[in-house]
Amino acid sequence: MKSFEYSGIDNLDVMSLAQNYNNFLLGLISKFASKSGSIVDFGAGSGTYAKEVAKTTKNLICIEPDSKLQSTLNQAGLQTFSDISEIKTAEIDFVYSFNVLEHIENDIESLSEIFRILKPGSRCLIYVPAMQFLYSAMDTKVGHFRRYSLNEMKKKAPQVGFEIDVSRYADSIGVLATLAYKIIGDKSGGISPKSLVTYDRFIFPISKALDQITYPVCGKNLFVVLRKPEN
């Protein structure tokens, strides 16, 4: 992740209001992270997740290339590097990355770097926007190169040596909501705080329950848990 200025900081601020969504992602960290050892937040942004993770671990490292966001992380007392290359090989017990890989043109290179810094047998959790047909003005505004499919992720992860422990779509109702946004939403790519909070409070919990059925086939997002082999 080379240094750059993130174009979607305003959308990032709005997403911090999505309490159920953010709690869901924090729950994934709690479920899959190593119970001890070092953790890397790859693409930490303003620290929405890192600030919570830091409450339960003393060994958290944030990777964030945007200088303004770095300053925010530093002010929160979080150890921050601008690039993953600053971390030694096979040093980290767990990596999580939420809505980051889609911003990186060469995502294979980033996956390779995550693989490099993990200890053998350790895992990473990747969460990204899904389904390319949902690509909208919001994706353009925040600098997304792509949205993913499970098949694409299942092809890319093994290219760098990862084994796949978990792969599933998330937020199935979000497919319809995002499609509606694409058709009739803000063409500048902005997110309405009121609409977001309403969706998060009333619709997202239903969507999360429905995901227990729909996770193999559709979702606004997807996540994978990848493991670096022991040998």
C-alpha positions in Angstrom: 0.0 0.0 0.0 1.8 3.0 -1.2 1.1 6.4 0.2 -2.0 8.1 -1.2 -4.8 10.5 -0.3 -8.1 8.6 0.2 -11.0 10.2 -1.7 -13.8 8.7 0.5 -13.1 10.0 4.0 -16.6 11.6 4.2 -18.1 8.2 3.3 -15.8 6.6 5.9 -17.1 9.0 8.5 -20.7 8.2 7.6 -20.1 4.4 7.8 -18.9 4.8 11.4 -22.7 5.4 12.2 -23.6 1.9 11.1 -23.5 0.3 14.6 -24.9 -3.1 13.7 -22.7 -3.4 10.6 -19.6 -2.4 12.6 -20.4 -4.8 15.4 -20.8 -7.6 12.9 -17.3 -7.0 11.6 -15.9 -6.7 15.1 -17.6 -10.0 15.8 -15.8 -11.6 12.9 -12.5 -10.5 14.3 -13.4 -11.9 17.7 -14.4 -15.2 16.1 -11.4 -15.8 13.8 -8.5 -13.9 15.4 -5.7 -15.5 17.3 -6.5 -15.3 21.0 -3.0 -14.0 21.7 -0.1 -12.5 19.7 0.2 -9.7 17.2 -2.6 -8.4 15.0 -2.4 -6.2 11.9 -5.3 -3.9 10.7 -4.5 -3.7 7.0 -6.1 -0.4 5.8 -7.1 0.9 9.2 -8.7 4.1 8.0 -9.8 6.3 10.9 -9.6 3.4 13.4 -13.2 2.4 13.7 -12.2 -1.2 14.3 -8.6 -0.7 15.5 -9.7 1.4 18.5 -12.0 -1.5 19.6 -9.4 -4.2 18.9 -6.8 -2.3 20.9 -8.9 -2.6 24.0 -8.3 -6.4 24.0 -4.7 -6.6 22.6 -1.5 -4.8 23.2 0.0 -6.0 20.0 -2.0 -4.2 17.3 -0.3 -2.6 14.3 -2.3 -0.4 11.9 -1.3 -0.1 8.2 -2.7 3.1 6.7 -1.2 5.0 3.7 -3.3 8.2 3.9 -1.4 10.8 5.9 -4.5 12.4 7.4 -5.9 9.1 8.6 -2.4 8.2 9.9 -2.6 11.3 12.1 -6.0 10.3 13.4 -4.7 6.8 14.3 -1.6 8.2 16.0 -3.7 10.7 18.0 -5.6 7.6 19.3 -2.4 6.1 20.5 -2.3 3.4 17.8 1.0 2.1 16.4 0.8 2.9 12.7 2.9 2.2 9.6 2.3 3.7 6.1 3.2 0.5 4.3 3.1 -3.2 5.1 6.6 -3.6 3.8 7.7 -2.1 7.1 6.7 -5.3 8.9 9.1 -8.2 9.1 8.5 -11.6 7.5 6.5 -14.2 9.5 6.0 -11.8 12.4 2.2 -11.6 12.7 -0.4 -13.9 14.2 -3.5 -12.5 12.6 -4.4 -9.9 9.9 -7.8 -8.4 9.2 -8.7 -6.1 6.3 -12.1 -4.5 5.8 -13.1 -3.0 2.5 -9.5 -2.3 1.4 -8.4 -4.7 -1.3 -10.9 -3.2 -3.8 -8.9 0.1 -3.5 -5.7 -1.5 -4.6 -5.1 -2.1 -8.3 -2.6 -4.9 -7.8 -4.5 -6.8 -5.1 -2.4 -10.0 -5.7 0.7 -8.1 -4.5 -1.1 -7.0 -1.4 -2.3 -10.5 -0.7 1.3 -11.7 -1.2 2.5 -9.2 1.4 -0.1 -10.3 3.9 1.0 -13.8 3.3 4.6 -12.8 3.9 4.1 -11.2 7.3 1.9 -14.0 8.7 3.5 -16.7 10.8 3.0 -20.3 9.4 -0.4 -21.6 10.4 -1.8 -18.1 11.0 -4.8 -16.6 9.4 -6.2 -13.4 7.8 -9.8 -12.2 7.5 -10.6 -10.3 4.3 -14.0 -8.4 3.9 -14.7 -6.7 0.6 -17.7 -5.4 -1.5 -19.2 -8.1 -3.8 -20.8 -8.5 -7.2 -19.5 -6.3 -10.0 -22.9 -5.6 -11.4 -23.5 -3.5 -8.2 -20.6 -1.1 -9.1 -22.0 2.4 -8.7 -21.1 6.1 -8.3 -20.2 5.3 -4.7 -17.5 2.8 -5.9 -16.2 5.4 -8.3 -16.1 8.1 -5.6 -14.1 6.1 -3.1 -11.7 4.7 -5.7 -12.8 1.1 -6.0 -11.0 -0.9 -8.8 -13.5 -3.7 -8.6 -16.1 -5.6 -6.6 -15.4 -9.3 -5.9 -17.1 -12.6 -6.4 -16.4 -15.7 -4.3 -15.0 -17.4 -7.4 -12.5 -14.6 -8.0 -11.3 -14.6 -4.4 -11.0 -18.4 -4.4 -8.8 -18.1 -7.5 -6.6 -15.3 -6.2 -5.9 -16.4 -2.7 -4.2 -19.7 -3.6 -2.0 -17.9 -6.2 0.0 -16.5 -3.3 -0.1 -19.7 -1.2 -3.2 -19.3 1.0 -5.5 -22.1 1.9 -9.2 -21.1 2.3 -10.8 -21.9 5.6 -14.1 -19.9 5.2 -15.7 -18.2 2.2 -19.2 -16.7 2.1 -21.3 -13.8 1.0 -22.8 -11.3 3.5 -25.7 -8.8 3.6 -28.0 -10.4 1.1 -30.7 -7.8 1.3 -28.0 -5.3 0.7 -27.9 -6.5 -2.9 -31.3 -5.0 -3.5 -30.5 -1.8 -1.5 -27.3 -1.3 -3.5 -29.0 -1.9 -6.8 -31.6 0.7 -5.9 -28.9 3.1 -4.9 -27.2 2.5 -8.3 -30.4 3.2 -10.2 -31.9 6.1 -8.2 -29.3 7.1 -5.6 -26.9 10.0 -5.3 -24.9 10.2 -8.6 -22.1 11.9 -6.8 -21.5 8.8 -4.8 -22.4 10.2 -1.4 -24.1 8.3 1.4 -27.1 9.6 3.2 -26.5 9.3 7.0 -30.2 9.0 7.7 -30.7 6.2 5.1 -27.6 4.4 6.3 -28.7 4.4 10.0 -32.2 3.3 9.0 -30.9 0.4 7.0 -28.4 -0.5 9.7 -30.9 -0.5 12.5 -33.9 -2.1 10.9 -32.8 -4.0 7.8 -29.3 -5.2 8.4 -30.3 -7.6 11.3 -32.8 -9.2 9.0 -30.3 -9.5 6.2 -27.8 -11.1 8.6 -30.3 -13.7 9.5 -31.2 -14.4 5.9 -27.5 -14.8 5.1 -27.6 -18.2 6.9 -29.5 -19.4 3.8 -28.1 -17.2 1.0 -24.4 -17.0 1.9 -23.2 -19.4 -0.9 -24.9 -17.4 -3.7 -25.3 -13.7 -3.1 -24.5 -10.7 -0.8 -23.5 -7.1 -1.0 -20.2 -8.1 0.5 -18.2 -11.2 1.0 -15.6 -12.4 3.4 -12.9 -15.1 3.4 -10.7 -16.5 6.1 -7.3 -17.5 4.7 -4.6 -19.6 6.3 -0.9 -19.6 5.7 0.1 -23.3 5.6 2.4 -24.6 8.4 5.0 -25.7 5.8 
